[in-house]
Amino acid sequence: MEIILSPVSSDEDTTVSVDGLVVTVNGIPYDLSVIPAGGDAQPDDNEPFFGTMTRDRVTVLYRYDGRTALPDQPTDIAEYTFDVSSGVLPDPIARKPEDVPNAD
């Protein structure tokens, strides 16, 4: 399944995983098998999806914590597009380096 993340700076981080036709966003599973094979659907207002959905492709509204992100993020859609059949999607956001305490 092709998952496209549409990043939006926020005060929270989104998690996305896939298991077959089930896309889980922030712990809530969405079963895409209800979309007919070869058909498409539009997301409900309370769903974390954006644009036309199919069984093979969805765009997820991907909120990320702007406090931990670098100000300049990738602009190439390829950086936010994943072909996944199972597993957790990686975080594509460029993050600020974590402060490491001195070991004096």
For each residue, the residues with C-beta under 8 A, 3 or more apart:
1: 18 21 23 32 55 56 57 58 83 84 85
2: 56 57 58 81 82 83
3: 16 18 23 57 58 59 60 81 82 83 84 89
4: 57 58 59 60 77 80 81 82
5: 14 16 59 60 62 80 81 82 89 92
6: 50 59 60 61 62 80
7: 62 63 64 73 80 92 93
8: 61 62 63 64
9: 63 64 66 69
10: 63 64 65 66
11: 65 66 67
12: 63 65
13: 63 64 65 68 91
14: 5 25 26 48 60 61 62 63 64
15: 24 25 26 27 88
16: 3 5 23 24 25 60 62 88 89
17: 23 24 87 88 89
18: 1 3 22 23 24 84 85 86 87 89
19: 22 24 86
20: 85 86
21: 1 31 32 33 55
22: 18 19 29 30 31 32 33
23: 1 3 16 17 18 29 30 32 58 60
24: 15 16 17 18 19 27 28 29 30
25: 14 15 16 28 30 48 60
26: 14 15 48
27: 15 24
28: 24 25 48
29: 22 23 24
30: 22 23 24 25 47 49
31: 21 22 34
32: 1 21 22 23 35 53 54 55 58
33: 21 22 55
34: 31 41
35: 32 39 40 41 53 54 55
36: 39
37: 55
38:
39: 35 36 54 55
40: 35 52 53 54
41: 34 35 52 53 54
42: 52 53
43: 47 48 49 50 51 53
44: 47
45:
46:
47: 30 43 44
48: 14 25 26 28 43 60 61
49: 30 43 53 58 59 60 61
50: 6 43 59 60 61
51: 43 59
52: 40 41 42
53: 32 35 40 41 42 43 49 57 58 59
54: 32 35 39 40 41 57 58
55: 1 21 32 33 35 37 39
56: 1 2
57: 1 2 3 4 53 54
58: 1 2 3 4 23 32 49 53 54
59: 3 4 5 6 49 50 51 53
60: 3 4 5 6 14 16 23 25 48 49 50
61: 6 8 14 48 49 50
62: 5 6 7 8 14 16 80 92
63: 7 8 9 10 12 13 14
64: 7 8 9 10 13 14 68 69 91 93
65: 10 11 12 13 68 69
66: 9 10 11 69
67: 11
68: 13 64 65 95 96
69: 9 64 65 66 73 93 94 95 96
70: 73 94 95 96
71:
72: 94
73: 7 69 70 93 94
74: 79 80 92 94
75:
76: 79
77: 4 80 81
78: 81
79: 74 76 92
80: 4 5 6 7 62 74 77 92
81: 2 3 4 5 77 78
82: 2 3 4 5 89 90
83: 1 2 3
84: 1 3 18 87 89
85: 1 18 20
86: 18 19 20
87: 17 18 84
88: 15 16 17
89: 3 5 16 17 18 82 84
90: 82
91: 13 64 95
92: 5 7 62 74 79 80
93: 7 64 69 73
94: 69 70 72 73 74
95: 68 69 70 91
96: 68 69 70
97:
98:
99:
100:
101:
102:
103:
104:
